[in-house]
Amino acid sequence: MLDGLSVCLPCLNEEQAIASVLQSALKVLPGVAREFEIIVIDDGSRDRTGDLVRGMMPHEPRLRLVRHETNQGYGAALKTGFQAARLPWVFFTDADGQFDLEDLKILVAAAGRAEIVSGYRLHRADPWHRKLNAAIYAMSLRCFMGLSARDVNCAFKLYRREIFDRFPLRTSGALINAEILCRARCAGCRIVWVAVTHRPRTTGVQTGAKPRVILKAIAEFWMLFFDLLKIRPGT
C-alpha cells in the first residue's frame, strides 16, 4: 500500500462516463493508498463534465477540479494535474471508462521496483486504424529516439511525484507519454511494465486520430527529437 497517491483524470466532454469513473476510483483507492486525492482536469469541456464533478465535491473532500477555460491539449491537461498533485505518488488514467481501475492494484504492487510503473494493454480494444497508427508511432520512437516501450500511450501509469522535478516537460499534446518515458530514461529512472485490461469506448468521442492532433504530435515529435540529442543518458 502506498503512503500517498494523487490520481489525475484528464477529461474532455466526458459527462456520460465521469461519474462512474469517479465512483470506481473511490471504491478502489482506499485499498491501495493510506492517503489519496483525485484531481479531475477538465480540458475545456463544453458539456456537463465540470458540473457533475462539482456536484460530487461537497460529499467527497478528496475530490478536486481544475479547469482549463479552453482546450489546451492532452499533454497540457496532464501537466496541470501533475503540478496540482500533492502526494508522493501520481497515477493517471483517462476519464472515459476504458480502463478497469481495479488494475491499479497491479501497478501499486510493482511500485517498489521502479520510479515509473506503466500499464500496457494486453488486448487493445480500439479500431484497426488506431492500432495501425500506434504501430507506426512506436516504430518511429524506436528508430529516432531509441525508445522501446510495450505500449507508449497506454493511459494507465504510476509515477513517483519527485521525477517531475528532475526534467522539464515541453509537449502539450499527444506526445506527452513518449516525452515522459524518454526523459525519464535519460534521467536514469527505472521503468517496469504490467499488463492491464482495456475495454471498448462506449461513451464520448475519441480525439486522438483527429488531423490537428496528429499534426501537433508530429511537430512535437521533432521538437523532442532535437531536445534529446542534447541529453546523454544518466544526466
C-alpha positions as CSV (number, residue, x, y, z in Angstrom):
1,M,0.0,0.0,0.0
2,L,1.3,3.5,-0.9
3,D,1.6,6.2,1.8
4,G,0.1,8.8,-0.5
5,L,-1.4,8.9,-4.0
6,S,-2.6,11.7,-6.3
7,V,-4.9,10.4,-9.0
8,C,-5.1,12.6,-12.2
9,L,-8.1,12.2,-14.5
10,P,-7.8,14.4,-17.7
11,C,-11.1,14.7,-19.5
12,L,-12.8,16.4,-22.4
13,N,-16.6,16.2,-22.7
14,E,-16.9,13.0,-20.6
15,E,-20.3,13.8,-18.9
16,Q,-21.5,10.2,-19.7
17,A,-18.6,8.5,-18.0
18,I,-17.1,10.8,-15.4
19,A,-19.4,9.9,-12.5
20,S,-18.9,6.1,-12.9
21,V,-15.2,6.5,-13.2
22,L,-15.0,8.6,-10.0
23,Q,-17.2,6.1,-8.2
24,S,-14.9,3.3,-9.3
25,A,-11.9,5.3,-8.1
26,L,-13.4,5.9,-4.7
27,K,-14.1,2.2,-4.3
28,V,-10.5,1.1,-5.2
29,L,-8.3,3.8,-3.7
30,P,-8.8,3.1,0.0
31,G,-7.3,-0.4,-0.7
32,V,-4.1,1.0,-2.4
33,A,-3.2,4.2,-0.5
34,R,-3.4,5.4,3.1
35,E,-4.0,8.9,1.8
36,F,-5.3,9.9,-1.6
37,E,-6.7,12.7,-3.6
38,I,-8.5,12.7,-7.0
39,I,-7.8,15.6,-9.4
40,V,-10.1,16.0,-12.4
41,I,-8.6,18.1,-15.1
42,D,-11.3,19.4,-17.3
43,D,-9.6,20.5,-20.5
44,G,-12.2,22.9,-21.8
45,S,-15.3,20.6,-21.9
46,R,-18.4,22.1,-23.4
47,D,-20.8,19.6,-21.8
48,R,-21.7,19.0,-18.1
49,T,-18.5,17.3,-17.1
50,G,-17.4,20.1,-14.8
51,D,-20.8,20.5,-13.3
52,L,-21.1,16.8,-12.4
53,V,-17.7,16.8,-10.7
54,R,-18.6,20.0,-8.8
55,G,-21.8,18.3,-7.7
56,M,-19.9,15.4,-6.1
57,M,-17.2,17.6,-4.4
58,P,-19.3,18.6,-1.3
59,H,-19.7,14.9,-0.5
60,E,-16.1,13.9,-1.2
61,P,-13.4,16.4,0.2
62,R,-10.6,14.4,-1.5
63,L,-12.0,15.3,-4.9
64,R,-10.7,18.4,-6.7
65,L,-11.5,20.0,-10.0
66,V,-9.0,22.0,-12.2
67,R,-10.5,23.6,-15.3
68,H,-8.9,24.9,-18.5
69,E,-11.3,27.5,-19.9
70,T,-10.2,26.5,-23.4
71,N,-9.0,23.1,-24.7
72,Q,-5.2,23.1,-24.4
73,G,-4.4,19.5,-25.3
74,Y,-3.9,16.2,-23.6
75,G,-0.3,16.9,-22.5
76,A,-1.3,20.2,-21.1
77,A,-4.1,18.6,-19.1
78,L,-1.7,16.0,-17.7
79,K,0.9,18.6,-16.8
80,T,-1.7,20.7,-14.9
81,G,-2.6,17.6,-13.0
82,F,1.0,16.7,-12.1
83,Q,1.6,20.3,-11.0
84,A,-1.5,20.2,-8.8
85,A,-0.6,16.8,-7.2
86,R,0.4,17.0,-3.6
87,L,1.2,13.4,-2.7
88,P,4.4,11.2,-3.2
89,W,2.9,9.1,-6.0
90,V,0.9,10.2,-9.0
91,F,-1.3,8.0,-11.1
92,F,-3.2,8.9,-14.2
93,T,-5.8,7.4,-16.4
94,D,-8.4,8.7,-18.8
95,A,-11.9,9.5,-17.7
96,D,-13.6,7.6,-20.5
97,G,-14.0,4.3,-18.7
98,Q,-11.9,2.2,-21.0
99,F,-9.6,1.0,-18.1
100,D,-10.5,-1.1,-15.1
101,L,-9.4,0.8,-12.0
102,E,-9.1,-2.5,-10.1
103,D,-5.9,-2.9,-12.2
104,L,-4.3,-0.1,-10.2
105,K,-3.6,-2.7,-7.5
106,I,-1.3,-4.4,-10.0
107,L,0.7,-1.2,-10.6
108,V,0.9,-0.5,-6.8
109,A,2.3,-4.0,-6.2
110,A,5.1,-3.2,-8.6
111,A,5.8,0.3,-7.2
112,G,8.8,-0.8,-5.0
113,R,10.8,-1.8,-8.1
114,A,10.7,1.4,-10.2
115,E,10.0,5.2,-10.4
116,I,7.5,4.5,-13.2
117,V,5.1,1.6,-13.4
118,S,3.4,1.7,-16.8
119,G,0.4,-0.4,-17.9
120,Y,0.3,-2.0,-21.3
121,R,-3.0,-3.1,-22.9
122,L,-2.9,-6.9,-23.1
123,H,-5.7,-6.8,-25.7
124,R,-6.2,-3.3,-27.1
125,A,-9.9,-2.6,-27.7
126,D,-9.6,0.1,-30.3
127,P,-10.5,0.2,-34.0
128,W,-7.9,-1.1,-36.5
129,H,-6.9,2.3,-37.7
130,R,-5.9,3.4,-34.2
131,K,-3.9,0.2,-33.8
132,L,-2.1,0.9,-37.1
133,N,-1.3,4.5,-36.1
134,A,0.0,3.2,-32.8
135,A,2.3,0.7,-34.5
136,I,3.7,3.3,-36.8
137,Y,4.2,5.7,-33.9
138,A,6.0,3.0,-31.8
139,M,8.3,2.2,-34.7
140,S,9.2,5.9,-35.2
141,L,10.0,6.2,-31.5
142,R,12.3,3.2,-31.7
143,C,14.0,4.4,-34.9
144,F,14.5,8.0,-34.0
145,M,14.6,8.1,-30.2
146,G,15.7,4.6,-29.2
147,L,12.6,4.2,-27.1
148,S,11.4,0.6,-26.9
149,A,8.1,0.5,-25.0
150,R,5.4,-2.1,-24.9
151,D,2.6,0.4,-25.1
152,V,3.7,4.1,-25.1
153,N,0.3,5.7,-24.9
154,C,-1.4,3.4,-22.5
155,A,-3.2,5.8,-20.2
156,F,-2.6,3.8,-17.1
157,K,0.6,4.9,-15.4
158,L,2.0,5.4,-11.9
159,Y,4.9,7.8,-11.2
160,R,6.9,8.9,-8.2
161,R,6.0,12.5,-7.9
162,E,9.6,13.6,-7.5
163,I,10.6,12.6,-11.0
164,F,8.8,15.6,-12.4
165,D,11.3,17.8,-10.5
166,R,14.2,16.2,-12.4
167,F,13.3,17.1,-16.0
168,P,11.1,19.6,-17.9
169,L,8.0,18.7,-19.9
170,R,7.6,20.7,-23.0
171,T,4.9,18.9,-25.0
172,S,1.2,19.8,-24.6
173,G,-0.4,17.3,-27.0
174,A,-0.5,13.5,-27.5
175,L,3.3,13.1,-27.4
176,I,3.4,13.6,-23.6
177,N,3.7,9.9,-22.7
178,A,6.6,9.4,-25.0
179,E,8.3,12.6,-23.7
180,I,8.0,11.4,-20.1
181,L,9.4,8.0,-20.9
182,C,12.3,9.4,-22.9
183,R,13.3,12.0,-20.4
184,A,12.9,9.5,-17.5
185,R,15.2,7.1,-19.3
186,C,17.8,9.8,-19.8
187,A,17.5,10.7,-16.1
188,G,18.2,7.1,-15.1
189,C,14.7,6.3,-13.8
190,R,13.6,2.7,-13.6
191,I,10.5,1.7,-15.6
192,V,8.5,-1.5,-15.3
193,W,5.6,-2.7,-17.4
194,V,2.5,-4.6,-16.3
195,A,-0.5,-5.9,-18.3
196,V,-3.8,-4.2,-17.8
197,T,-7.3,-4.6,-19.1
198,H,-8.6,-2.4,-21.9
199,R,-12.3,-2.0,-22.8
200,P,-14.0,-0.6,-25.9
201,R,-15.1,3.0,-25.6
202,T,-18.9,3.2,-25.1
203,T,-19.3,7.0,-24.5
204,G,-17.9,10.2,-25.8
205,V,-15.7,10.8,-28.8
206,Q,-12.1,9.8,-29.3
207,T,-9.9,12.8,-30.4
208,G,-6.5,11.1,-30.8
209,A,-6.9,10.4,-34.5
210,K,-8.1,13.9,-35.5
211,P,-5.8,15.6,-38.1
212,R,-5.0,18.6,-35.9
213,V,-4.0,16.2,-33.0
214,I,-1.7,14.2,-35.4
215,L,-0.1,17.3,-36.9
216,K,0.6,18.7,-33.4
217,A,2.1,15.3,-32.4
218,I,4.4,15.3,-35.5
219,A,5.7,18.9,-34.7
220,E,6.3,17.9,-31.0
221,F,8.0,14.7,-32.1
222,W,10.7,16.6,-33.9
223,M,11.0,19.1,-31.1
224,L,11.6,16.3,-28.6
225,F,14.0,14.5,-31.0
226,F,16.3,17.6,-31.2
227,D,15.9,18.1,-27.4
228,L,17.1,14.6,-26.7
229,L,20.1,15.0,-29.0
230,K,21.4,17.4,-26.3
231,I,20.9,14.9,-23.4
232,R,23.1,12.0,-22.6
233,P,21.5,9.0,-20.7
234,G,22.2,9.3,-17.0
235,T,22.4,13.1,-16.9
